[in-house]
Amino acid sequence: MFHTIVVALHVIGAIGALITGSLALVFPNGTRTHRMLGKLYLVMWATLAICGFIIGWGRPGISAFEVATVFGVLSTVYAYAMVLFRKRIGRSWLQRHYGWMLGSMAALVVATVNQILPRLGLEYPIWVFILMAVSPTFILPFFQRRLDRRYGFAKVAAPRKEPVEQTA
C-alpha cells in the first residue's frame, strides 16, 4: 500500500513537473503566471525526487534514474538560486536561470522517456539509452538561443561593410 502511494506520487510529480515546466517556457519571465508555474515546478520536482529516492532506497547500485534525479534537482535548485540572488548576480542571472531550468527539464524528459518506453514494450540497446542521455547536449543550445533572443542576450553580428569603389 505504501509503495503504491509513493509510486503514484512520483508519477504525479513527474507529470506535474513536465506540464508546469513546459508551460513556464511559454509565459514570459516575470509574469505572475510564470512565477506561479515556477513555484509549482519546484513542488513537483521535490515530490518526484523524494518519492523516487524512496522507491530506489535499499536497491543495490546507482541507477541512471538516480543520476538524472540528482542532476535535475541540482539544476532546479541552481535555477531557483539565480532568482533569489539576482540582485547580487546582475543581469546575467536571467540567462543562468533559464540555462539551469533547461537542464532540469532535460533530465526530466530523458528519465521519463526511459521509464515509459520499456513499459510500452519497446526494448532498446544500451547505446540508445546513451544517445538519449546525451541528446540534450545537442538540443538544448537551440532552446538556449531562442531564449537568448527573447531576452536580449543574443550576440548580434556586426553588419558587413561593402567595399567602397574609388573613382579616378
KEVOZA-653581 format. One record per residue (C-alpha): residue in one letter; x, y, z. Coordinates in nm, 3 decimals. Example, Ala and Ser with C-alpha at 12.3 -4.5 7.8 and 13.67 -1.06 7.14 Angstrom:
BEGIN
A/1.230/-0.450/0.780
S/1.367/-0.106/0.714
***
This chain:
BEGIN
M/0.000/0.000/0.000
F/0.275/0.246/0.100
H/0.477/0.158/-0.211
T/0.174/0.214/-0.436
I/0.112/0.559/-0.286
V/0.478/0.657/-0.324
V/0.486/0.543/-0.687
A/0.161/0.731/-0.759
L/0.302/1.049/-0.601
H/0.623/1.003/-0.801
V/0.429/0.978/-1.127
I/0.209/1.276/-1.035
G/0.522/1.477/-0.952
A/0.685/1.385/-1.284
I/0.377/1.463/-1.492
G/0.320/1.784/-1.297
A/0.682/1.891/-1.348
L/0.663/1.817/-1.722
I/0.346/2.024/-1.756
T/0.446/2.318/-1.536
G/0.799/2.330/-1.678
S/0.671/2.330/-2.035
L/0.414/2.599/-1.959
A/0.673/2.813/-1.780
L/0.872/2.822/-2.104
V/0.567/2.965/-2.282
F/0.496/3.251/-2.041
P/0.748/3.536/-2.037
N/0.978/3.572/-1.740
G/0.847/3.793/-1.462
T/0.477/3.744/-1.528
R/0.259/3.628/-1.241
T/0.175/3.307/-1.432
H/0.542/3.228/-1.495
R/0.629/3.275/-1.127
M/0.335/3.060/-1.014
L/0.432/2.785/-1.262
G/0.791/2.806/-1.141
K/0.687/2.753/-0.780
L/0.464/2.461/-0.880
Y/0.757/2.319/-1.077
L/0.969/2.328/-0.761
V/0.699/2.145/-0.565
M/0.657/1.885/-0.841
W/1.034/1.826/-0.862
A/1.056/1.790/-0.484
T/0.769/1.539/-0.490
L/0.910/1.329/-0.771
A/1.264/1.336/-0.631
I/1.173/1.244/-0.274
C/0.941/0.968/-0.391
G/1.198/0.847/-0.644
F/1.464/0.814/-0.377
I/1.218/0.629/-0.151
I/1.139/0.389/-0.437
G/1.510/0.328/-0.501
W/1.604/0.304/-0.134
G/1.775/-0.023/-0.046
R/1.836/-0.127/-0.407
P/2.197/-0.214/-0.487
G/2.398/0.023/-0.702
I/2.308/0.358/-0.850
S/2.064/0.366/-1.139
A/2.061/0.607/-1.429
F/1.736/0.745/-1.290
E/1.903/0.839/-0.964
V/2.178/1.017/-1.156
A/1.918/1.203/-1.366
T/1.724/1.290/-1.050
V/2.032/1.430/-0.875
F/2.124/1.634/-1.185
G/1.764/1.754/-1.222
V/1.731/1.851/-0.855
L/2.065/2.036/-0.857
S/1.973/2.214/-1.180
T/1.638/2.319/-1.034
V/1.799/2.439/-0.710
Y/2.064/2.637/-0.901
A/1.796/2.789/-1.126
Y/1.595/2.899/-0.824
A/1.910/3.032/-0.656
M/1.963/3.255/-0.960
V/1.621/3.408/-0.894
L/1.686/3.450/-0.521
F/2.027/3.613/-0.572
R/1.952/3.805/-0.891
K/2.042/4.143/-0.742
R/2.388/4.018/-0.642
I/2.444/3.837/-0.971
G/2.340/4.119/-1.201
R/2.180/4.094/-1.543
S/2.329/3.751/-1.620
W/2.105/3.593/-1.354
L/1.828/3.551/-1.612
Q/2.045/3.370/-1.866
R/2.181/3.145/-1.593
H/1.829/3.084/-1.462
Y/1.684/2.960/-1.787
G/2.002/2.767/-1.868
W/1.970/2.568/-1.546
M/1.595/2.527/-1.596
L/1.655/2.382/-1.942
G/1.899/2.134/-1.787
S/1.640/2.044/-1.527
M/1.377/1.984/-1.793
A/1.621/1.777/-2.000
A/1.691/1.546/-1.706
L/1.318/1.511/-1.650
V/1.241/1.431/-2.015
V/1.526/1.178/-2.051
A/1.424/0.996/-1.733
T/1.057/0.999/-1.832
V/1.122/0.862/-2.180
N/1.343/0.590/-2.034
Q/1.066/0.494/-1.794
I/0.785/0.495/-2.048
L/0.944/0.310/-2.342
P/1.004/-0.022/-2.160
R/0.652/-0.008/-2.015
L/0.520/0.017/-2.370
G/0.713/-0.298/-2.457
L/0.982/-0.112/-2.652
E/1.314/-0.263/-2.553
Y/1.627/-0.092/-2.677
P/2.002/-0.149/-2.652
I/2.225/0.046/-2.414
W/2.358/0.266/-2.696
V/2.005/0.405/-2.748
F/1.990/0.495/-2.379
I/2.330/0.664/-2.404
L/2.213/0.851/-2.715
M/1.902/0.970/-2.530
A/2.112/1.074/-2.230
V/2.349/1.288/-2.437
S/2.086/1.424/-2.677
P/2.015/1.730/-2.460
T/2.371/1.840/-2.534
F/2.265/1.888/-2.896
I/1.906/2.001/-2.841
L/1.938/2.248/-2.552
P/2.151/2.504/-2.740
F/1.857/2.554/-2.979
F/1.628/2.646/-2.688
Q/1.905/2.850/-2.524
R/1.947/3.060/-2.842
R/1.572/3.118/-2.866
L/1.559/3.238/-2.505
D/1.874/3.446/-2.558
R/1.696/3.624/-2.845
R/1.377/3.665/-2.640
Y/1.559/3.830/-2.350
G/1.824/4.025/-2.541
F/2.130/3.810/-2.475
A/2.179/3.704/-2.838
K/2.507/3.805/-2.993
V/2.431/4.012/-3.297
A/2.688/4.000/-3.575
A/2.818/4.332/-3.695
P/2.685/4.426/-4.039
R/2.926/4.356/-4.322
K/3.066/4.663/-4.489
E/3.061/4.665/-4.863
P/3.387/4.766/-5.026
V/3.390/5.128/-5.135
E/3.460/5.180/-5.501
Q/3.708/5.451/-5.574
T/3.667/5.664/-5.884
A/3.964/5.809/-6.064
***
